[in-house]
Amino acid sequence: MKYVIASSDMANEIYHVLHTAIKTIYPKYYPKEVVDFFCRHHSKEHVLKGIASGNMGVLMEGNVIVGTGCFDQNHITGVYVLPSFQKRGFGSHIMNCLENEISRKYDTAVLDASLPAVCLYEHRGYKTVGHGVHELENGAKLVYEIMEKKIRS
């Protein structure tokens, strides 16, 4: 496996990773409105903006993109792995790469954790420091944990 900085020619594959993970995993935790919100949020334009920032990477297994991660300053803004590659250390590898990059300038990494990812982040040493609620259509609510971890002493 190899983690590399994303380039614009990878946008369609990154979009595929995001939407496959969201549509497969999130319905087990969230109502349809939340799943739809995440799919709208992770539009092709959003992917291209992440790539243009230089802060989005992809995890390659051979020549296939199996996961992606992105950050903005010390905020990890997304980590997604194709469902068929989950529970095999790929998400942890992406997190290692993001934390290493963030630790060059910051002492602490922050993230907003979706319900399916909270346990992964807790096992990595993240602590919940707050809770977020985002009101959606039909009275649905996106609930998430605001977590942080000291990554540099």
matplotlib code that plots the C-alpha trace (Angstrom):
import matplotlib.pyplot as plt

x = [0.0, 1.2, -0.2, 0.3, -0.9, -4.1, -4.1, -7.0, -6.9, -7.9, -11.1, -13.5, -12.0, -11.9, -15.6, -16.3, -14.5, -16.4, -19.8, -19.3, -18.3, -21.0, -23.8, -22.7, -21.8, -23.8, -27.3, -26.4, -26.0, -28.0, -31.3, -31.6, -31.4, -28.0, -26.7, -28.0, -26.4, -22.9, -23.3, -24.2, -21.4, -18.8, -19.6, -17.1, -16.5, -15.7, -13.3, -11.6, -11.3, -9.6, -7.2, -6.4, -5.6, -2.7, -4.0, -5.9, -4.2, -5.1, -4.1, -3.2, -3.3, -1.4, -2.9, -6.3, -7.4, -8.8, -9.0, -8.6, -7.9, -7.9, -7.0, -7.2, -4.6, -4.9, -8.4, -8.8, -11.7, -12.3, -11.0, -12.8, -11.9, -13.8, -15.9, -14.2, -10.8, -12.0, -10.9, -7.5, -5.5, -6.0, -7.9, -5.1, -2.5, -4.3, -4.6, -0.9, -0.1, -2.5, -1.3, 2.4, 1.7, -0.3, 2.4, 4.8, 3.0, 0.5, 0.5, -3.0, -5.2, -9.0, -11.7, -15.5, -16.2, -19.2, -20.8, -19.2, -15.7, -15.8, -14.3, -11.5, -10.5, -10.8, -8.5, -6.0, -6.1, -8.6, -10.9, -14.3, -14.3, -17.7, -20.8, -22.2, -25.7, -26.6, -30.3, -31.4, -34.7, -37.6, -36.5, -33.4, -30.3, -26.7, -25.0, -21.2, -18.4, -15.8, -12.5, -8.9, -5.6, -2.2, 0.2, 3.3, 4.7]
y = [0.0, 3.5, 6.9, 9.7, 13.2, 13.2, 14.7, 16.0, 12.9, 10.8, 12.9, 10.3, 7.4, 9.5, 10.4, 6.6, 5.8, 8.4, 7.6, 3.8, 4.1, 6.5, 4.5, 1.2, 2.1, 5.2, 3.7, 1.3, 4.3, 7.3, 8.0, 8.6, 12.4, 12.2, 9.8, 12.1, 15.1, 13.4, 12.4, 16.0, 17.3, 15.1, 16.3, 16.2, 20.0, 19.3, 16.5, 18.9, 21.6, 19.1, 18.0, 21.6, 22.3, 19.8, 18.3, 15.4, 12.0, 8.6, 5.2, 2.9, -0.9, -1.7, 0.8, 1.0, 3.8, 2.1, 5.1, 8.8, 11.3, 15.1, 17.8, 21.6, 23.0, 20.7, 19.5, 16.1, 16.7, 13.2, 9.6, 7.1, 3.5, 1.3, -1.2, -4.2, -2.9, -1.9, -3.7, -4.3, -1.3, 0.9, 3.6, 3.6, 4.0, 7.0, 8.4, 7.9, 9.9, 12.7, 13.0, 13.0, 15.9, 17.9, 17.3, 19.4, 22.5, 21.7, 19.9, 18.7, 17.1, 17.7, 15.9, 15.5, 11.8, 10.1, 7.4, 4.6, 6.0, 7.0, 3.7, 3.8, 7.3, 6.4, 3.4, 5.9, 8.1, 10.7, 12.0, 13.5, 17.2, 18.1, 17.0, 18.5, 18.4, 19.5, 19.9, 18.4, 18.1, 16.1, 16.7, 14.4, 15.2, 14.5, 13.9, 13.6, 13.7, 16.5, 14.8, 15.7, 14.2, 15.5, 14.5, 16.3, 17.1]
z = [0.0, -0.8, 0.2, -2.3, -2.8, -4.9, -8.4, -10.5, -12.8, -9.6, -9.0, -10.4, -8.4, -5.2, -5.7, -6.2, -2.9, -1.0, -2.3, -2.1, 1.5, 2.4, 0.7, 2.1, 5.7, 6.7, 6.3, 9.1, 11.5, 10.0, 8.4, 4.6, 5.0, 6.6, 3.9, 1.2, 3.0, 3.0, -0.7, -1.6, 0.5, -1.2, -4.6, -7.5, -6.9, -3.3, -4.3, -6.8, -4.2, -1.8, -4.5, -5.3, -1.7, -1.8, 1.4, 0.0, -0.4, -1.7, -0.5, -3.4, -3.3, -6.5, -9.0, -7.4, -5.1, -2.0, 0.4, 0.7, 3.4, 3.7, 6.2, 6.5, 8.9, 12.0, 11.2, 9.6, 7.3, 5.9, 5.9, 3.7, 2.7, 0.3, 2.3, 0.9, 2.2, 5.7, 8.9, 7.3, 8.6, 5.5, 7.5, 10.2, 7.5, 6.1, 9.7, 10.3, 7.1, 8.0, 11.6, 10.4, 8.0, 10.6, 13.3, 11.2, 12.2, 15.0, 18.4, 18.2, 15.5, 15.5, 13.7, 13.5, 13.8, 12.2, 14.3, 12.4, 12.9, 16.6, 17.8, 15.3, 16.5, 20.2, 19.6, 18.1, 21.2, 20.2, 23.0, 22.6, 23.4, 22.2, 20.2, 17.1, 15.7, 12.2, 11.5, 8.1, 6.2, 7.6, 11.2, 10.7, 12.6, 11.8, 15.2, 15.4, 17.9, 18.0, 18.9, 19.3, 20.0, 21.0, 18.3, 19.2, 22.7]

ax = plt.figure().add_subplot(projection="3d")
ax.plot(x, y, z, "-o")
ax.set_aspect("equal")
plt.show()
